[in-house]
Amino acid sequence: MRIAVYPGSFDPFTLGHLDILERATGIFDKVIVAVLENPNKSPLFSVEERIEMIGESVAQNGNVEVDSFDGLTVDYAKKVGAGSLVRGLRATSDFESEFQMALFNRKLAPEVTTVFLMTSFANVFLSSSLIKEVARHGGNVDFAVPESVAKRLARLAENRGQ
Ligand code: ADP
């Protein structure tokens, strides 16, 4: 069985992420969306909330699993028996850091291959950080995120308004 890990912060999960995930499920038998527990970033949503929202967004998709991990991504991939890491590429701005990370990961674990999938026209300007910024100032980002994420962002905005 061909297993891939799609690692990321997903804070929050966007339609750009969903698009990459859906494409990956067409290539692999199982795709594990792996939420990185990164103590250096101060996230908007907890790892548990992110897992829940991703799960709700892909509920109808049987070959997707959602999990979290810390430490090296390649160690996690090896642990779950994945031969591939999936990453999305938007503009050239993603390229340099992704290239560097893929080469490092390949040094660390030559048996794990990074596969890059290109974003679509509709999602090329979507980023979690921009979405957070706009939502924080009360802007509507429903066009950019799955429904379960939109609901949570709206709830946060309501709580802030109280
Ligand atoms: P990280 O903190 O690891 O960069 P992100 O949650 O920002 O995690 O992104 C996870 C992966 O999804 C990365 O490979 C990133 O390039 C990709 N990605 C993010 N936004 C988009 C988008 N709009 N279209 C395609 N891929 C995307």
Backbone and ligand atoms as CSV (ligand in chain L), in Angstrom:
chain,resi,resn,atom,element,x,y,z
A,1,MET,N,N,0.844,-1.202,0.000
A,1,MET,CA,C,0.000,0.000,0.000
A,1,MET,C,C,0.883,1.257,0.000
A,2,ARG,N,N,0.564,2.175,-0.896
A,2,ARG,CA,C,1.363,3.412,-0.953
A,2,ARG,C,C,0.804,4.467,0.002
A,3,ILE,N,N,1.606,4.760,1.022
A,3,ILE,CA,C,1.167,5.716,2.053
A,3,ILE,C,C,1.988,6.988,1.931
A,4,ALA,N,N,1.298,8.134,2.006
A,4,ALA,CA,C,1.991,9.426,2.000
A,4,ALA,C,C,1.611,10.211,3.244
A,5,VAL,N,N,2.551,11.015,3.697
A,5,VAL,CA,C,2.272,11.939,4.794
A,5,VAL,C,C,2.215,13.344,4.212
A,6,TYR,N,N,1.165,14.073,4.553
A,6,TYR,CA,C,1.061,15.493,4.156
A,6,TYR,C,C,1.240,16.312,5.435
A,7,PRO,N,N,2.467,16.771,5.696
A,7,PRO,CA,C,2.732,17.476,6.952
A,7,PRO,C,C,2.529,18.990,6.819
A,8,GLY,N,N,2.194,19.625,7.916
A,8,GLY,CA,C,2.066,21.080,7.893
A,8,GLY,C,C,1.546,21.599,9.216
A,9,SER,N,N,1.470,22.925,9.297
A,9,SER,CA,C,0.912,23.544,10.502
A,9,SER,C,C,-0.611,23.569,10.430
A,10,PHE,N,N,-1.130,23.836,9.244
A,10,PHE,CA,C,-2.584,23.854,9.017
A,10,PHE,C,C,-3.314,24.698,10.064
A,11,ASP,N,N,-2.802,25.896,10.285
A,11,ASP,CA,C,-3.372,26.779,11.318
A,11,ASP,C,C,-3.925,28.050,10.681
A,12,PRO,N,N,-5.102,28.001,10.046
A,12,PRO,CA,C,-5.973,26.839,9.904
A,12,PRO,C,C,-5.831,26.177,8.524
A,13,PHE,N,N,-6.518,25.053,8.374
A,13,PHE,CA,C,-6.621,24.302,7.120
A,13,PHE,C,C,-7.402,25.150,6.113
A,14,THR,N,N,-6.884,25.298,4.886
A,14,THR,CA,C,-7.525,26.160,3.890
A,14,THR,C,C,-7.992,25.334,2.689
A,15,LEU,N,N,-8.677,25.996,1.777
A,15,LEU,CA,C,-9.083,25.298,0.545
A,15,LEU,C,C,-7.866,24.953,-0.302
A,16,GLY,N,N,-6.768,25.697,-0.124
A,16,GLY,CA,C,-5.515,25.350,-0.808
A,16,GLY,C,C,-4.987,24.018,-0.311
A,17,HIS,N,N,-5.004,23.837,1.012
A,17,HIS,CA,C,-4.582,22.559,1.593
A,17,HIS,C,C,-5.497,21.418,1.127
A,18,LEU,N,N,-6.794,21.714,1.137
A,18,LEU,CA,C,-7.772,20.676,0.764
A,18,LEU,C,C,-7.552,20.224,-0.682
A,19,ASP,N,N,-7.279,21.178,-1.554
A,19,ASP,CA,C,-7.040,20.875,-2.964
A,19,ASP,C,C,-5.825,19.936,-3.114
A,20,ILE,N,N,-4.741,20.268,-2.430
A,20,ILE,CA,C,-3.530,19.436,-2.496
A,20,ILE,C,C,-3.841,18.036,-1.943
A,21,LEU,N,N,-4.569,18.009,-0.835
A,21,LEU,CA,C,-4.913,16.726,-0.214
A,21,LEU,C,C,-5.739,15.858,-1.163
A,22,GLU,N,N,-6.730,16.472,-1.794
A,22,GLU,CA,C,-7.583,15.695,-2.699
A,22,GLU,C,C,-6.802,15.159,-3.890
A,23,ARG,N,N,-5.860,15.957,-4.392
A,23,ARG,CA,C,-5.010,15.487,-5.491
A,23,ARG,C,C,-4.139,14.323,-5.024
A,24,ALA,N,N,-3.619,14.458,-3.817
A,24,ALA,CA,C,-2.733,13.403,-3.287
A,24,ALA,C,C,-3.487,12.084,-3.112
A,25,THR,N,N,-4.756,12.177,-2.747
A,25,THR,CA,C,-5.513,10.936,-2.552
A,25,THR,C,C,-5.752,10.214,-3.882
A,26,GLY,N,N,-5.619,10.941,-4.980
A,26,GLY,CA,C,-5.725,10.309,-6.294
A,26,GLY,C,C,-4.459,9.561,-6.676
A,27,ILE,N,N,-3.390,9.822,-5.958
A,27,ILE,CA,C,-2.092,9.214,-6.291
A,27,ILE,C,C,-1.733,8.094,-5.314
A,28,PHE,N,N,-2.094,8.325,-4.030
A,28,PHE,CA,C,-1.695,7.375,-2.984
A,28,PHE,C,C,-2.902,6.600,-2.447
A,29,ASP,N,N,-2.604,5.433,-1.878
A,29,ASP,CA,C,-3.686,4.626,-1.308
A,29,ASP,C,C,-4.185,5.223,0.001
A,30,LYS,N,N,-3.248,5.816,0.738
A,30,LYS,CA,C,-3.632,6.450,2.005
A,30,LYS,C,C,-2.800,7.718,2.195
A,31,VAL,N,N,-3.453,8.799,2.598
A,31,VAL,CA,C,-2.726,10.035,2.888
A,31,VAL,C,C,-2.986,10.417,4.341
A,32,ILE,N,N,-1.921,10.585,5.074
A,32,ILE,CA,C,-2.052,10.990,6.485
A,32,ILE,C,C,-1.720,12.478,6.582
A,33,VAL,N,N,-2.723,13.264,6.935
A,33,VAL,CA,C,-2.485,14.687,7.175
A,33,VAL,C,C,-1.897,14.786,8.572
A,34,ALA,N,N,-0.674,15.284,8.672
A,34,ALA,CA,C,0.027,15.272,9.956
A,34,ALA,C,C,0.261,16.698,10.431
A,35,VAL,N,N,-0.425,17.045,11.507
A,35,VAL,CA,C,-0.335,18.401,12.057
A,35,VAL,C,C,0.904,18.487,12.944
A,36,LEU,N,N,1.755,19.421,12.615
A,36,LEU,CA,C,3.006,19.586,13.360
A,36,LEU,C,C,2.764,20.320,14.680
A,37,GLU,N,N,3.196,19.679,15.755
A,37,GLU,CA,C,3.129,20.339,17.065
A,37,GLU,C,C,4.392,21.157,17.218
A,38,ASN,N,N,4.285,22.430,16.883
A,38,ASN,CA,C,5.484,23.280,16.875
A,38,ASN,C,C,5.467,24.254,18.046
A,39,PRO,N,N,6.303,23.996,19.039
A,39,PRO,CA,C,6.275,24.855,20.217
A,39,PRO,C,C,6.789,26.274,19.952
A,40,ASN,N,N,7.462,26.478,18.815
A,40,ASN,CA,C,7.991,27.818,18.520
A,40,ASN,C,C,6.952,28.775,17.971
A,41,LYS,N,N,5.916,28.215,17.372
A,41,LYS,CA,C,4.878,29.091,16.834
A,41,LYS,C,C,3.773,29.209,17.871
A,42,SER,N,N,3.161,30.391,17.963
A,42,SER,CA,C,1.992,30.447,18.849
A,42,SER,C,C,0.752,30.401,17.959
A,43,PRO,N,N,0.108,29.253,17.946
A,43,PRO,CA,C,-0.966,29.030,16.976
A,43,PRO,C,C,-2.283,29.681,17.378
A,44,LEU,N,N,-3.130,29.897,16.380
A,44,LEU,CA,C,-4.475,30.403,16.639
A,44,LEU,C,C,-5.343,29.265,17.183
A,45,PHE,N,N,-5.188,28.085,16.586
A,45,PHE,CA,C,-5.966,26.917,17.005
A,45,PHE,C,C,-5.048,25.866,17.610
A,46,SER,N,N,-5.535,25.176,18.629
A,46,SER,CA,C,-4.756,24.088,19.221
A,46,SER,C,C,-4.652,22.939,18.217
A,47,VAL,N,N,-3.698,22.062,18.465
A,47,VAL,CA,C,-3.525,20.902,17.582
A,47,VAL,C,C,-4.824,20.097,17.523
A,48,GLU,N,N,-5.471,19.935,18.675
A,48,GLU,CA,C,-6.725,19.161,18.725
A,48,GLU,C,C,-7.804,19.809,17.855
A,49,GLU,N,N,-7.915,21.145,17.950
A,49,GLU,CA,C,-8.920,21.850,17.138
A,49,GLU,C,C,-8.615,21.702,15.650
A,50,ARG,N,N,-7.322,21.794,15.310
A,50,ARG,CA,C,-6.942,21.677,13.900
A,50,ARG,C,C,-7.269,20.278,13.367
A,51,ILE,N,N,-6.978,19.268,14.177
A,51,ILE,CA,C,-7.274,17.887,13.765
A,51,ILE,C,C,-8.777,17.728,13.541
A,52,GLU,N,N,-9.544,18.300,14.445
A,52,GLU,CA,C,-11.003,18.197,14.351
A,52,GLU,C,C,-11.523,18.865,13.066
A,53,MET,N,N,-11.016,20.063,12.792
A,53,MET,CA,C,-11.478,20.799,11.607
A,53,MET,C,C,-11.081,20.091,10.318
A,54,ILE,N,N,-9.872,19.531,10.285
A,54,ILE,CA,C,-9.429,18.815,9.082
A,54,ILE,C,C,-10.320,17.578,8.901
A,55,GLY,N,N,-10.563,16.881,10.004
A,55,GLY,CA,C,-11.415,15.695,9.959
A,55,GLY,C,C,-12.800,16.024,9.406
A,56,GLU,N,N,-13.366,17.146,9.862
A,56,GLU,CA,C,-14.691,17.544,9.389
A,56,GLU,C,C,-14.666,17.913,7.900
A,57,SER,N,N,-13.548,18.455,7.458
A,57,SER,CA,C,-13.445,18.889,6.054
A,57,SER,C,C,-13.284,17.724,5.096
A,58,VAL,N,N,-12.794,16.597,5.590
A,58,VAL,CA,C,-12.541,15.459,4.693
A,58,VAL,C,C,-13.384,14.243,5.078
A,59,ALA,N,N,-14.491,14.508,5.768
A,59,ALA,CA,C,-15.300,13.429,6.344
A,59,ALA,C,C,-15.677,12.346,5.328
A,60,GLN,N,N,-15.905,12.781,4.068
A,60,GLN,CA,C,-16.391,11.813,3.074
A,60,GLN,C,C,-15.251,11.046,2.407
A,61,ASN,N,N,-14.024,11.341,2.819
A,61,ASN,CA,C,-12.887,10.727,2.142
A,61,ASN,C,C,-12.267,9.588,2.962
A,62,GLY,N,N,-12.492,8.368,2.515
A,62,GLY,CA,C,-12.093,7.190,3.279
A,62,GLY,C,C,-10.604,6.943,3.369
A,63,ASN,N,N,-9.819,7.436,2.404
A,63,ASN,CA,C,-8.387,7.120,2.477
A,63,ASN,C,C,-7.531,8.250,3.058
A,64,VAL,N,N,-8.192,9.077,3.876
A,64,VAL,CA,C,-7.460,10.141,4.570
A,64,VAL,C,C,-7.482,9.881,6.070
A,65,GLU,N,N,-6.329,10.029,6.693
A,65,GLU,CA,C,-6.255,9.980,8.158
A,65,GLU,C,C,-5.684,11.294,8.645
A,66,VAL,N,N,-6.038,11.702,9.851
A,66,VAL,CA,C,-5.502,12.938,10.411
A,66,VAL,C,C,-4.822,12.614,11.725
A,67,ASP,N,N,-3.624,13.141,11.901
A,67,ASP,CA,C,-2.830,12.813,13.086
A,67,ASP,C,C,-1.981,14.039,13.440
A,68,SER,N,N,-1.251,13.959,14.521
A,68,SER,CA,C,-0.301,15.030,14.844
A,68,SER,C,C,1.046,14.387,15.132
A,69,PHE,N,N,2.080,15.200,15.062
A,69,PHE,CA,C,3.411,14.665,15.361
A,69,PHE,C,C,4.313,15.788,15.835
A,70,ASP,N,N,5.381,15.403,16.529
A,70,ASP,CA,C,6.443,16.377,16.772
A,70,ASP,C,C,7.759,15.693,16.407
A,71,GLY,N,N,8.819,16.442,16.395
A,71,GLY,CA,C,10.095,15.881,15.969
A,71,GLY,C,C,10.245,15.936,14.464
A,72,LEU,N,N,11.134,15.094,13.953
A,72,LEU,CA,C,11.438,15.132,12.529
A,72,LEU,C,C,10.304,14.517,11.701
A,73,THR,N,N,9.961,15.200,10.609
A,73,THR,CA,C,8.900,14.699,9.741
A,73,THR,C,C,9.262,13.324,9.164
A,74,VAL,N,N,10.538,13.154,8.776
A,74,VAL,CA,C,10.920,11.855,8.185
A,74,VAL,C,C,10.826,10.720,9.208
A,75,ASP,N,N,11.088,11.023,10.469
A,75,ASP,CA,C,10.942,9.983,11.501
A,75,ASP,C,C,9.479,9.569,11.621
A,76,TYR,N,N,8.612,10.583,11.577
A,76,TYR,CA,C,7.178,10.275,11.641
A,76,TYR,C,C,6.779,9.445,10.418
A,77,ALA,N,N,7.266,9.833,9.229
A,77,ALA,CA,C,6.927,9.101,7.999
A,77,ALA,C,C,7.360,7.641,8.115
A,78,LYS,N,N,8.564,7.433,8.620
A,78,LYS,CA,C,9.056,6.055,8.756
A,78,LYS,C,C,8.205,5.274,9.746
A,79,LYS,N,N,7.833,5.950,10.821
A,79,LYS,CA,C,7.026,5.299,11.866
A,79,LYS,C,C,5.694,4.781,11.322
A,80,VAL,N,N,5.088,5.568,10.426
A,80,VAL,CA,C,3.773,5.164,9.910
A,80,VAL,C,C,3.870,4.402,8.589
A,81,GLY,N,N,5.089,4.123,8.161
A,81,GLY,CA,C,5.279,3.315,6.952
A,81,GLY,C,C,5.029,4.068,5.656
A,82,ALA,N,N,5.248,5.401,5.679
A,82,ALA,CA,C,5.024,6.211,4.476
A,82,ALA,C,C,6.317,6.344,3.670
A,83,GLY,N,N,6.208,6.158,2.364
A,83,GLY,CA,C,7.378,6.314,1.490
A,83,GLY,C,C,7.461,7.702,0.884
A,84,SER,N,N,6.418,8.516,1.078
A,84,SER,CA,C,6.390,9.838,0.460
A,84,SER,C,C,5.900,10.916,1.419
A,85,LEU,N,N,6.432,12.108,1.189
A,85,LEU,CA,C,5.926,13.310,1.857
A,85,LEU,C,C,5.302,14.169,0.773
A,86,VAL,N,N,4.115,14.674,1.015
A,86,VAL,CA,C,3.464,15.558,0.052
A,86,VAL,C,C,3.598,16.991,0.531
A,87,ARG,N,N,4.006,17.884,-0.374
A,87,ARG,CA,C,4.024,19.303,-0.056
A,87,ARG,C,C,3.406,20.064,-1.221
A,88,GLY,N,N,2.779,21.174,-0.911
A,88,GLY,CA,C,2.163,21.995,-1.951
A,88,GLY,C,C,3.075,23.152,-2.322
A,89,LEU,N,N,3.039,23.530,-3.577
A,89,LEU,CA,C,3.806,24.698,-4.026
A,89,LEU,C,C,2.857,25.734,-4.588
A,90,ARG,N,N,2.988,26.948,-4.090
A,90,ARG,CA,C,2.201,28.043,-4.645
A,90,ARG,C,C,3.068,28.797,-5.651
A,91,ALA,N,N,3.655,29.889,-5.229
A,91,ALA,CA,C,4.487,30.672,-6.146
A,91,ALA,C,C,5.945,30.248,-5.978
A,92,THR,N,N,6.791,30.906,-6.724
A,92,THR,CA,C,8.227,30.615,-6.607
A,92,THR,C,C,8.729,30.884,-5.189
A,93,SER,N,N,7.993,31.734,-4.466
A,93,SER,CA,C,8.412,32.065,-3.096
A,93,SER,C,C,8.450,30.829,-2.198
A,94,ASP,N,N,7.637,29.828,-2.490
A,94,ASP,CA,C,7.684,28.596,-1.694
A,94,ASP,C,C,8.893,27.747,-2.049
A,95,PHE,N,N,9.387,27.945,-3.269
A,95,PHE,CA,C,10.315,26.966,-3.827
A,95,PHE,C,C,11.589,26.796,-3.012
A,96,GLU,N,N,12.228,27.911,-2.681
A,96,GLU,CA,C,13.555,27.806,-2.072
A,96,GLU,C,C,13.555,27.041,-0.753
A,97,SER,N,N,12.634,27.400,0.128
A,97,SER,CA,C,12.616,26.724,1.425
A,97,SER,C,C,12.155,25.267,1.275
A,98,GLU,N,N,11.232,25.019,0.353
A,98,GLU,CA,C,10.762,23.645,0.144
A,98,GLU,C,C,11.875,22.773,-0.447
A,99,PHE,N,N,12.629,23.361,-1.369
A,99,PHE,CA,C,13.736,22.666,-2.016
A,99,PHE,C,C,14.771,22.257,-0.961
A,100,GLN,N,N,15.106,23.231,-0.112
A,100,GLN,CA,C,16.086,23.012,0.955
A,100,GLN,C,C,15.604,21.912,1.910
A,101,MET,N,N,14.337,22.019,2.287
A,101,MET,CA,C,13.778,21.059,3.233
A,101,MET,C,C,13.742,19.651,2.624
A,102,ALA,N,N,13.372,19.584,1.347
A,102,ALA,CA,C,13.290,18.272,0.677
A,102,ALA,C,C,14.674,17.629,0.589
A,103,LEU,N,N,15.685,18.434,0.292
A,103,LEU,CA,C,17.042,17.875,0.182
A,103,LEU,C,C,17.559,17.418,1.541
A,104,PHE,N,N,17.253,18.202,2.562
A,104,PHE,CA,C,17.651,17.813,3.921
A,104,PHE,C,C,16.972,16.515,4.322
A,105,ASN,N,N,15.682,16.460,4.060
A,105,ASN,CA,C,14.924,15.256,4.428
A,105,ASN,C,C,15.446,14.032,3.684
A,106,ARG,N,N,15.867,14.262,2.452
A,106,ARG,CA,C,16.385,13.141,1.659
A,106,ARG,C,C,17.716,12.639,2.222
A,107,LYS,N,N,18.535,13.585,2.730
A,107,LYS,CA,C,19.783,13.190,3.397
A,107,LYS,C,C,19.484,12.369,4.647
A,108,LEU,N,N,18.487,12.853,5.385
A,108,LEU,CA,C,18.148,12.192,6.653
A,108,LEU,C,C,17.521,10.823,6.426
A,109,ALA,N,N,16.715,10.721,5.375
A,109,ALA,CA,C,15.998,9.459,5.117
A,109,ALA,C,C,15.843,9.282,3.606
A,110,PRO,N,N,16.840,8.676,2.962
A,110,PRO,CA,C,16.801,8.537,1.492
A,110,PRO,C,C,15.609,7.731,0.991
A,111,GLU,N,N,15.029,6.921,1.876
A,111,GLU,CA,C,13.899,6.089,1.439
A,111,GLU,C,C,12.573,6.852,1.420
A,112,VAL,N,N,12.590,8.075,1.919
A,112,VAL,CA,C,11.362,8.891,1.906
A,112,VAL,C,C,11.508,9.973,0.824
A,113,THR,N,N,10.576,9.983,-0.126
A,113,THR,CA,C,10.650,10.920,-1.255
A,113,THR,C,C,9.623,12.031,-1.093
A,114,THR,N,N,10.076,13.269,-1.288
A,114,THR,CA,C,9.120,14.382,-1.233
A,114,THR,C,C,8.487,14.578,-2.603
A,115,VAL,N,N,7.181,14.658,-2.598
A,115,VAL,CA,C,6.426,14.862,-3.840
A,115,VAL,C,C,5.760,16.225,-3.768
A,116,PHE,N,N,6.014,17.064,-4.771
A,116,PHE,CA,C,5.410,18.398,-4.779
A,116,PHE,C,C,4.216,18.433,-5.716
A,117,LEU,N,N,3.143,18.979,-5.218
A,117,LEU,CA,C,1.963,19.159,-6.056
A,117,LEU,C,C,1.707,20.659,-6.192
A,118,MET,N,N,1.372,21.058,-7.393
A,118,MET,CA,C,1.194,22.484,-7.663
A,118,MET,C,C,-0.220,22.922,-7.292
A,119,THR,N,N,-0.308,24.108,-6.769
A,119,THR,CA,C,-1.615,24.648,-6.408
A,119,THR,C,C,-2.421,24.987,-7.660
A,120,SER,N,N,-3.674,25.335,-7.452
A,120,SER,CA,C,-4.522,25.720,-8.584
A,120,SER,C,C,-4.618,27.248,-8.638
A,121,PHE,N,N,-5.085,27.764,-9.774
A,121,PHE,CA,C,-5.235,29.216,-9.942
A,121,PHE,C,C,-6.003,29.822,-8.766
A,122,ALA,N,N,-7.070,29.136,-8.383
A,122,ALA,CA,C,-7.963,29.688,-7.364
A,122,ALA,C,C,-7.275,29.849,-6.015
A,123,ASN,N,N,-6.257,29.016,-5.752
A,123,ASN,CA,C,-5.677,28.990,-4.407
A,123,ASN,C,C,-4.280,29.570,-4.314
A,124,VAL,N,N,-3.809,30.111,-5.411
A,124,VAL,CA,C,-2.400,30.507,-5.455
A,124,VAL,C,C,-2.050,31.583,-4.416
A,125,PHE,N,N,-3.017,32.414,-4.050
A,125,PHE,CA,C,-2.719,33.471,-3.077
A,125,PHE,C,C,-3.227,33.154,-1.666
A,126,LEU,N,N,-3.663,31.926,-1.460
A,126,LEU,CA,C,-4.182,31.581,-0.128
A,126,LEU,C,C,-3.066,31.139,0.805
A,127,SER,N,N,-3.026,31.747,1.977
A,127,SER,CA,C,-2.089,31.267,2.996
A,127,SER,C,C,-2.771,31.362,4.351
A,128,SER,N,N,-2.420,30.419,5.221
A,128,SER,CA,C,-3.031,30.415,6.554
A,128,SER,C,C,-2.758,31.721,7.280
A,129,SER,N,N,-1.554,32.250,7.123
A,129,SER,CA,C,-1.211,33.452,7.896
A,129,SER,C,C,-2.044,34.648,7.440
A,130,LEU,N,N,-2.254,34.773,6.122
A,130,LEU,CA,C,-3.061,35.891,5.623
A,130,LEU,C,C,-4.519,35.735,6.071
A,131,ILE,N,N,-4.991,34.518,6.006
A,131,ILE,CA,C,-6.374,34.246,6.424
A,131,ILE,C,C,-6.567,34.618,7.902
A,132,LYS,N,N,-5.578,34.255,8.728
A,132,LYS,CA,C,-5.659,34.599,10.164
A,132,LYS,C,C,-5.702,36.108,10.356
A,133,GLU,N,N,-4.847,36.785,9.598
A,133,GLU,CA,C,-4.741,38.240,9.714
A,133,GLU,C,C,-6.065,38.919,9.328
A,134,VAL,N,N,-6.618,38.490,8.204
A,134,VAL,CA,C,-7.867,39.094,7.735
A,134,VAL,C,C,-8.995,38.780,8.720
A,135,ALA,N,N,-9.057,37.527,9.168
A,135,ALA,CA,C,-10.126,37.127,10.087
A,135,ALA,C,C,-10.013,37.884,11.411
A,136,ARG,N,N,-8.792,38.122,11.849
A,136,ARG,CA,C,-8.566,38.824,13.114
A,136,ARG,C,C,-9.137,40.244,13.076
A,137,HIS,N,N,-9.126,40.829,11.874
A,137,HIS,CA,C,-9.654,42.179,11.736
A,137,HIS,C,C,-11.105,42.195,11.275
A,138,GLY,N,N,-11.744,41.043,11.380
A,138,GLY,CA,C,-13.182,40.998,11.092
A,138,GLY,C,C,-13.530,40.794,9.627
A,139,GLY,N,N,-12.529,40.532,8.774
A,139,GLY,CA,C,-12.804,40.308,7.351
A,139,GLY,C,C,-13.375,38.921,7.116
A,140,ASN,N,N,-14.150,38.809,6.051
A,140,ASN,CA,C,-14.774,37.522,5.744
A,140,ASN,C,C,-13.839,36.670,4.882
A,141,VAL,N,N,-13.524,35.471,5.363
A,141,VAL,CA,C,-12.615,34.594,4.622
A,141,VAL,C,C,-13.299,33.281,4.226
A,142,ASP,N,N,-14.627,33.325,4.198
A,142,ASP,CA,C,-15.385,32.103,3.894
A,142,ASP,C,C,-15.013,31.502,2.536
A,143,PHE,N,N,-14.580,32.342,1.608
A,143,PHE,CA,C,-14.239,31.854,0.266
A,143,PHE,C,C,-12.939,31.044,0.258
A,144,ALA,N,N,-12.198,31.103,1.383
A,144,ALA,CA,C,-10.848,30.547,1.382
A,144,ALA,C,C,-10.671,29.309,2.244
A,145,VAL,N,N,-11.698,28.983,3.030
A,145,VAL,CA,C,-11.542,27.880,3.995
A,145,VAL,C,C,-12.752,26.945,3.953
A,146,PRO,N,N,-12.580,25.685,4.365
A,146,PRO,CA,C,-13.735,24.797,4.474
A,146,PRO,C,C,-14.726,25.317,5.521
A,147,GLU,N,N,-15.963,24.844,5.415
A,147,GLU,CA,C,-17.033,25.360,6.270
A,147,GLU,C,C,-16.714,25.240,7.770
A,148,SER,N,N,-16.147,24.120,8.162
A,148,SER,CA,C,-15.895,23.930,9.598
A,148,SER,C,C,-14.880,24.949,10.117
A,149,VAL,N,N,-13.944,25.345,9.262
A,149,VAL,CA,C,-12.966,26.359,9.658
A,149,VAL,C,C,-13.633,27.732,9.715
A,150,ALA,N,N,-14.470,28.012,8.716
A,150,ALA,CA,C,-15.186,29.293,8.687
A,150,ALA,C,C,-16.009,29.474,9.964
A,151,LYS,N,N,-16.664,28.383,10.391
A,151,LYS,CA,C,-17.490,28.445,11.616
A,151,LYS,C,C,-16.638,28.776,12.836
A,152,ARG,N,N,-15.506,28.110,12.954
A,152,ARG,CA,C,-14.627,28.365,14.116
A,152,ARG,C,C,-14.081,29.785,14.111
A,153,LEU,N,N,-13.725,30.262,12.922
A,153,LEU,CA,C,-13.197,31.632,12.842
A,153,LEU,C,C,-14.290,32.623,13.243
A,154,ALA,N,N,-15.522,32.362,12.807
A,154,ALA,CA,C,-16.636,33.245,13.156
A,154,ALA,C,C,-16.865,33.236,14.666
A,155,ARG,N,N,-16.739,32.048,15.267
A,155,ARG,CA,C,-16.926,31.930,16.719
A,155,ARG,C,C,-15.854,32.729,17.471
A,156,LEU,N,N,-14.630,32.647,16.974
A,156,LEU,CA,C,-13.549,33.422,17.606
A,156,LEU,C,C,-13.834,34.916,17.526
A,157,ALA,N,N,-14.323,35.341,16.345
A,157,ALA,CA,C,-14.621,36.767,16.140
A,157,ALA,C,C,-15.732,37.218,17.088
A,158,GLU,N,N,-16.750,36.347,17.248
A,158,GLU,CA,C,-17.854,36.672,18.180
A,158,GLU,C,C,-17.326,36.833,19.594
A,159,ASN,N,N,-16.490,35.895,20.006
A,159,ASN,CA,C,-15.949,35.947,21.371
A,159,ASN,C,C,-15.129,37.197,21.605
A,160,ARG,N,N,-14.408,37.608,20.564
A,160,ARG,CA,C,-13.602,38.829,20.683
A,160,ARG,C,C,-14.481,40.053,20.841
A,161,GLY,N,N,-15.648,40.007,20.150
A,161,GLY,CA,C,-16.562,41.151,20.179
A,161,GLY,C,C,-17.284,41.320,21.498
A,162,GLN,N,N,-17.272,40.273,22.356
A,162,GLN,CA,C,-18.051,40.345,23.589
A,162,GLN,C,C,-17.374,41.211,24.661
L,1,ADP,P1,P,4.074,24.832,7.034
L,1,ADP,O1,O,4.063,25.567,8.345
L,1,ADP,O2,O,4.706,23.486,7.088
L,1,ADP,O3,O,4.525,25.639,5.844
L,1,ADP,P2,P,1.366,25.125,6.116
L,1,ADP,O4,O,0.193,24.702,6.895
L,1,ADP,O5,O,1.531,26.576,5.862
L,1,ADP,O6,O,2.575,24.446,6.834
L,1,ADP,O7,O,1.363,24.383,4.706
L,1,ADP,C1,C,1.426,22.996,4.579
L,1,ADP,C2,C,1.701,22.645,3.133
L,1,ADP,O8,O,0.644,23.096,2.294
L,1,ADP,C3,C,2.953,23.283,2.542
L,1,ADP,O9,O,3.543,22.362,1.644
L,1,ADP,C4,C,2.441,24.486,1.804
L,1,ADP,O10,O,3.300,24.863,0.748
L,1,ADP,C5,C,1.134,23.948,1.282
L,1,ADP,N1,N,0.169,25.016,1.018
L,1,ADP,C6,C,-0.213,26.031,1.828
L,1,ADP,N2,N,-1.121,26.828,1.227
L,1,ADP,C7,C,-1.325,26.311,-0.008
L,1,ADP,C8,C,-2.134,26.691,-1.132
L,1,ADP,N3,N,-2.906,27.766,-1.107
L,1,ADP,N4,N,-2.077,25.909,-2.226
L,1,ADP,C9,C,-1.268,24.828,-2.261
L,1,ADP,N5,N,-0.481,24.431,-1.253
L,1,ADP,C10,C,-0.499,25.151,-0.134
